[in-house]
Amino acid sequence: MNLKNFVLEAYDEMRNKVTWPKYSFLQNSAVLVLVASLIFALFIGGVDLGFENIMTWFYDLF
């Protein structure tokens, strides 16, 4: 009985009490996350490439 009440109350809350964002807001948020992820990945890749070149140069000295 408790599980049934939980499911019914959860369904009611999701349908009637939750404020869902507009589709355009979700699209803008998704684009923002994709652009930020791309910038972050390029930055981390550049740092990694820089360290790789520095370490290769350093090991070639010996």
Backbone as CSV, one residue per row, in Angstrom:
resi,resn,N_x,N_y,N_z,CA_x,CA_y,CA_z,C_x,C_y,C_z
1,MET,0.826,-1.194,0.000,0.000,0.000,0.000,0.873,1.263,0.000
2,ASN,1.990,1.242,0.732,2.852,2.421,0.777,3.506,2.694,-0.580
3,LEU,3.879,1.644,-1.283,4.495,1.813,-2.601,3.495,2.418,-3.579
4,LYS,2.253,1.963,-3.512,1.217,2.495,-4.409,1.002,3.980,-4.138
5,ASN,0.917,4.373,-2.873,0.744,5.790,-2.523,1.938,6.626,-2.984
6,PHE,3.130,6.071,-2.829,4.321,6.783,-3.253,4.290,7.048,-4.755
7,VAL,3.964,6.026,-5.531,3.922,6.171,-6.984,2.845,7.170,-7.387
8,LEU,1.679,7.096,-6.788,0.598,8.019,-7.122,0.956,9.470,-6.760
9,GLU,1.556,9.668,-5.588,1.937,11.017,-5.177,3.078,11.556,-6.037
10,ALA,4.010,10.700,-6.407,5.106,11.133,-7.272,4.569,11.536,-8.637
11,TYR,3.658,10.767,-9.189,3.046,11.096,-10.477,2.285,12.418,-10.394
12,ASP,1.516,12.603,-9.327,0.762,13.843,-9.150,1.699,15.042,-9.041
13,GLU,2.785,14.883,-8.321,3.740,15.985,-8.168,4.400,16.325,-9.500
14,MET,4.758,15.321,-10.269,5.401,15.573,-11.562,4.446,16.243,-12.550
15,ARG,3.182,15.913,-12.500,2.208,16.474,-13.434,1.717,17.858,-13.029
16,ASN,1.523,18.095,-11.733,0.812,19.298,-11.305,1.641,20.303,-10.502
17,LYS,2.754,19.881,-9.919,3.481,20.780,-9.026,4.852,21.210,-9.553
18,VAL,5.363,20.523,-10.557,6.679,20.839,-11.091,6.530,21.873,-12.207
19,THR,7.408,22.869,-12.185,7.436,23.858,-13.255,8.500,23.436,-14.257
20,TRP,8.064,23.049,-15.444,8.989,22.573,-16.469,9.461,23.742,-17.313
21,PRO,10.741,23.758,-17.705,11.235,24.865,-18.540,10.696,24.778,-19.962
22,LYS,10.726,25.918,-20.634,10.286,25.966,-22.034,11.324,25.282,-22.924
23,TYR,10.860,24.806,-24.080,11.735,24.090,-25.010,12.867,24.983,-25.509
24,SER,12.590,26.254,-25.766,13.629,27.165,-26.254,14.719,27.369,-25.202
25,PHE,14.338,27.413,-23.931,15.323,27.537,-22.857,16.213,26.303,-22.807
26,LEU,15.623,25.132,-22.998,16.412,23.896,-23.004,17.380,23.871,-24.180
27,GLN,16.939,24.355,-25.352,17.823,24.413,-26.508,18.995,25.350,-26.251
28,ASN,18.728,26.524,-25.709,19.798,27.480,-25.410,20.780,26.912,-24.392
29,SER,20.256,26.231,-23.385,21.118,25.636,-22.375,21.985,24.533,-22.970
30,ALA,21.419,23.733,-23.849,22.172,22.652,-24.473,23.294,23.210,-25.345
31,VAL,23.017,24.265,-26.107,24.045,24.886,-26.943,25.154,25.472,-26.065
32,LEU,24.780,26.113,-24.987,25.761,26.681,-24.074,26.669,25.601,-23.492
33,VAL,26.095,24.485,-23.085,26.887,23.386,-22.533,27.817,22.809,-23.594
34,LEU,27.338,22.648,-24.820,28.186,22.113,-25.888,29.351,23.040,-26.197
35,VAL,29.096,24.329,-26.287,30.162,25.293,-26.582,31.171,25.335,-25.437
36,ALA,30.698,25.374,-24.204,31.604,25.406,-23.055,32.436,24.126,-22.988
37,SER,31.841,22.984,-23.289,32.572,21.719,-23.281,33.647,21.703,-24.362
38,LEU,33.328,22.229,-25.537,34.298,22.281,-26.623,35.471,23.189,-26.259
39,ILE,35.177,24.352,-25.698,36.245,25.274,-25.294,37.122,24.632,-24.225
40,PHE,36.515,24.004,-23.250,37.264,23.351,-22.174,38.122,22.219,-22.731
41,ALA,37.575,21.416,-23.651,38.331,20.302,-24.241,39.516,20.834,-25.047
42,LEU,39.322,21.906,-25.802,40.429,22.480,-26.562,41.514,23.030,-25.635
43,PHE,41.115,23.665,-24.553,42.087,24.185,-23.582,42.894,23.052,-22.951
44,ILE,42.221,22.018,-22.486,42.907,20.882,-21.865,43.805,20.185,-22.889
45,GLY,43.346,20.047,-24.131,44.169,19.452,-25.180,45.417,20.279,-25.445
46,GLY,45.281,21.602,-25.465,46.437,22.474,-25.659,47.440,22.369,-24.533
47,VAL,46.956,22.333,-23.305,47.838,22.181,-22.150,48.561,20.838,-22.215
48,ASP,47.841,19.790,-22.552,48.438,18.468,-22.664,49.506,18.436,-23.755
49,LEU,49.222,19.021,-24.901,50.186,19.072,-25.999,51.425,19.878,-25.592
50,GLY,51.216,20.972,-24.890,52.338,21.774,-24.406,53.227,20.995,-23.453
51,PHE,52.626,20.312,-22.486,53.418,19.511,-21.553,54.138,18.372,-22.259
52,GLU,53.480,17.773,-23.237,54.129,16.700,-23.992,55.365,17.219,-24.716
53,ASN,55.254,18.379,-25.344,56.404,18.964,-26.042,57.511,19.352,-25.075
54,ILE,57.157,19.908,-23.934,58.164,20.276,-22.924,58.876,19.031,-22.417
55,MET,58.138,17.979,-22.121,58.760,16.754,-21.605,59.633,16.094,-22.669
56,THR,59.196,16.097,-23.920,60.012,15.535,-25.006,61.312,16.323,-25.148
57,TRP,61.236,17.634,-25.114,62.428,18.479,-25.198,63.358,18.196,-24.019
58,PHE,62.788,18.081,-22.812,63.588,17.839,-21.625,64.289,16.491,-21.681
59,TYR,63.569,15.437,-22.100,64.179,14.103,-22.168,65.213,14.007,-23.284
60,ASP,65.052,14.798,-24.326,66.037,14.794,-25.415,67.339,15.455,-25.010
61,LEU,67.339,16.264,-23.940,68.574,16.879,-23.456,69.528,15.842,-22.873
62,PHE,68.995,14.744,-22.379,69.828,13.735,-21.725,70.025,12.583,-22.622
